[in-house]
């Protein structure tokens, strides 16, 4: 079972990875956080047409792997996906891989009932009878990991999901979840973590290697640092108001060197800086989830395929990459 690309493999849309021994996905995914979200992305009803075009473009290009969550836009992202899929034939829908997430609110304590109920609500919003990948959004649930694992296994055994995964889980949490699911003969398909040139701690800590050893795929969210790695913004700003606090925590001098290196490689490969940053994520053994509000964003992300950075080029970027950190509230890995 292949959950990451070997160093000799050039990623293309036809390069498939296998998650949870059940679903085959391209080496890049489409992030749907922006679809319906107003807290960071200023979503408006008028943006729906652009999002629909983005959804369609991913299908057209052969990378129809979409990642959403019940809390993205308070369910609006899932509802958008349902509407976007309505124009597709059943055979085409079967080619689309849809991943969503359960959010462990502190009042959700009665497992497995709360998880199964939330999953059925997500399925209704998505217009699906079975979702491809169902993930725990973070290891902040009041219940023990083993209790949550049993709830995921119940959903799997009930035929409501093809594969199960987690998000933001750290080293010990991954070991426990993997072992607990294994007792139920359910594979742990994936761990979705924040990983980019702005946050390399999952590699430094050995988390990515552990996941690979356990045959758990690593999905990298925010691989473009919420836009900071795209070259759209100067290292000194100004930045969008809702992302200003996040962007300003990076040392401008180091960030300048990192962005300059991305720009140099962008010129060499005649691709966007985004493509270079995403290809670096793939080279590190992850499946980057590139956010996309428009079809142009999808096309730009797609150009991360068809080439592979050399080890020397990866080292050039690593030299100026940021380590980042974990926290108790959300990011454990």
N, C-alpha and C positions, 0 to 999 in steps of 0.2 A: 504494500500500500504506500503510495507516494503522497506525502503531505507537504513537501517542499521541493523546490527544483535543485538538482545537483548543479555544481559550479560549471559543468560543461554544457548545460542546457540553455539555449537561447529561448526566452519566453515568447510564445505567440498565442493567438486566440485559440489555437488547436491544442496547446499544451494543457492537459487536464491534470488536476490534482484530485485526490479522493479523500473526502471527509467522512469519518464515522463509518467507513466501509459501505456507504450508502449513496452518497451524492458526489457527482463529478463536476468540478468547477474550473473556470479559467483562472489564470494566475493573477487576476486583478478583479476587484469588485466595485460596484457603484454604491456610494454612501447616500442614503436618503434622509439624513437628519434635517437637511434644509427644507424638505418638502412639508410644508405646513407649520414650520417652527417660526415663532415670532420673538423668542427670547434672545436669540443670537443673530438670526438671519432675516429679520424683518419681512416675513412672508406676507404676501397679499394674495387675494383671490386671482388677481391678474397673472400671478406667477405660475399658475397651474398649467397653462398652455406650454410654457417653457419647460416645466418639469416633465410633461407628457412627451415632448419632443426628445428630452434627455433619455427617458425610459425607452422610447422607440429606437433611438440611435444606438443604445447599448445592445439591443436585440439585433439590430441591423448589422452591427460590427462583429457580432459573435461573442460578446462578453455579457450575457444577460444574467448576472449574479448581483442581486439587489439586497442591501442590508438596511433594515428598518428597526423600529422598536415601538412598543405600545405608548411610550412617553413622548415620542417625537411628534410635536404638535398636538399633544393629548389625543393621539390616535389618528390624527388627520393624515399623517404620512402613510399609514396602512390603508386608509380609505382612498387616498389618491391612487395607490397601486392597484386597488380593486378596479377603480374607474379606468385606469390605463390599460388593464388587461382585458377589458370587455370587448375590445375590437379584435382580439386574437382568437384564432381557432384553437381547439383543445390540444391538438398536436403541438402547436406553437407554445402554448402555455406550459406544456410539459418540458419544454426546453429551457424555461425560465426557472432559475433557482432563487427562492425567496427565503430570506433569513429574518427573523424578528426576535424580540427579547421580552422577558418577564422582568418587571421592575420590583425589587424587594422592598416595598414600602414597609415602614416599621410596624404598621398594624396588620400586615399580612403574616399571621403566625400559624394559622390552621392548615398545615400541609397534610395531604396533597391538595386539599379542596381549593385553596386560594390560587394555586398554580394552574390547576385544571380549568378553573373558572376563567382566569385571565387569558389562558390559551384559547379557550373557546370564543372569548370576546375578540381576540386578535384574529382568529380564523374568520369570524363573521365580518369584521371590517375588511379583511383581505379578500373575502369571497372564495375561501378555500376550505376543503375538507381536511387537508393534511398539509402542514407547512414543512418545507425542506429542512430548515435548521432552526431550532428553538434554543435560545440562550438565556442564561441568568445574567442580568445586566451588570451586577457587581456583587462582591462578597460582603455585602452589608446587611444580609438577612439576619433576623434575630434567631432563626432556627439553626441548628447545627448543619454542617455541610452534608452529612450523611442523610439527614432528613430531607433536605432539598434534592439530593441525588435520587432518593427513592421516589420523590414526586416526579422528577424528570423521567425516571424509568417507567413509572405508571403511565405517563403520557406516551412514551415510546411503545409500551406494550399494548396500549389502547389503540394504536394505529393513528394517532393524531399528529405525529412528527416522524420524519424520516431519520433525523439525526439530532443529537443534543449537544450543546456547548455551553461555555461560560464566557464571562468578560471581566476584565480587571482582576483576575485571580492571580495571587502570588505563588511562590514556589511550594510552600507547604499546603496551600489550599488546592492547588492542582493535584498534588499527590493524593490528598484525601478524596477529592471528587473522583479522580480516575479510579482509585481503589474501590470506592463505594459503588460506582456504576459497574465496575467489573464483576462485583458480586451478583449483580442482576443480569450479567451478560449483555450489557449495553455499552458500546464504545463511547468514550468522550471524544467528540469530533474536533472541537476547536476551543481556543482561548483567544478572545478578542481583546487586544491591549493597545494602549497609546504607544506608538512606536514610529519614530521618524528621526531625521538628522537633528531635531531639536530635543529628542528624548530617547537616548540609547540605553537607558538603565536596564530594560528587559534583556538586552544582549550581555551587558556587563555583569549582571547578577547570575547569569546562567539559566534564566527562565526559558528563553527560546530553545536552548539546547535540551533542557529537560522535556519541554513539550515534544520536540522532535523524537527524543528517545522513547517517549510514551506513545508515539504515533498520533500526536495531537497537533492539528494544524494551527498556525499562528496567524490570526487576522489582524492586520495593523490599521487601527483607526487613527484619524488625523495625521496621515502620512505626509501631508503638505503643511502641517502646523497651522491649520485654519487659514491658510492662504499666505502665511509669512514666507514660505519657501518658493513661492511662484515667481518672485521678482516684481510683484505688483506694488510692493511697499518698500520705501527706503528703510534702512536699518535704524534710522533716527525718527521715523514717522513722517507725517502724521498717520495715525492708525484709526480704523473704525472705532467709534465710541465704545461699542459693546465688547470689543476685543482688545482695547487699549491696555488694560491691566495685564492681560496675558502676554501681549507682545513686548511690553516695556520691561519685563523681568529678564530679558536676554541681554547680555553684554554687547553693546553696539559694535565694539571693535572686533570681537570674535564673530559676531553675526555678519559683519561686512566681509570678512575673509571667507566665511562659509558661502555667502551669496555670490561672491566673486568667483569662487571655485565652481559653483553650479553654473554660472554664466559662461565660464570658459568651456566647460563640458557641453553646455547647450549649443555653443557655436560649433564645437568639434563634430557633434553628432547631428547637427541641424535639426534639433528638437527643442521643445520648450524646457525651461527649468523644472517645471512640474514633472515632465517625463523622466528627467535625470533623477529627481528625488524619489520617484516611484520605482524606477528601475533599481536604485540602491536598496530599497526595501525588499524587492524581490530577491536581489543578490544575497541579502541577509537571511533568507529562508522564510520570508513572510508573504502573505497575500495582502497587498495594500488595498484599503477601501477608500477610493478617491471620491470625495464629495462632488456632486454635480448638480447644479441648478439649471444648466442649459445643455443643449446638444453640443455646443462648442466645447464645453467643459469635458464632456464625454470623449469627444474626438481628441482633445488635447491629452487626456489621460491614456487613451488608447495608444498614443505614440510612445508610451513607456515600453511597449512590446516591440519585438522585431530586432532587438539588439541586446547586448549585455556589457555592462561596464567591466573593464579589466580590474584585476586585483590592485594594480597600482593606482587606478582611478578611484577605487573604493577607499584605498588608504589615504588618498588626497582629501577626500571628503571627511573621512573619520578624524583626521587631524584637527578639523575645526568644528566637529559635531559636538553638541551639548549632551551632558549625561542626564540631566533632569533628576527627578526624585519620585518616591512613592509617598503616599499619605494614608492615614487611617480612615479618612472619610470615604475615599472612592478608589483611588488607584493603588492597588496592592502589588501590582506586577507590571 
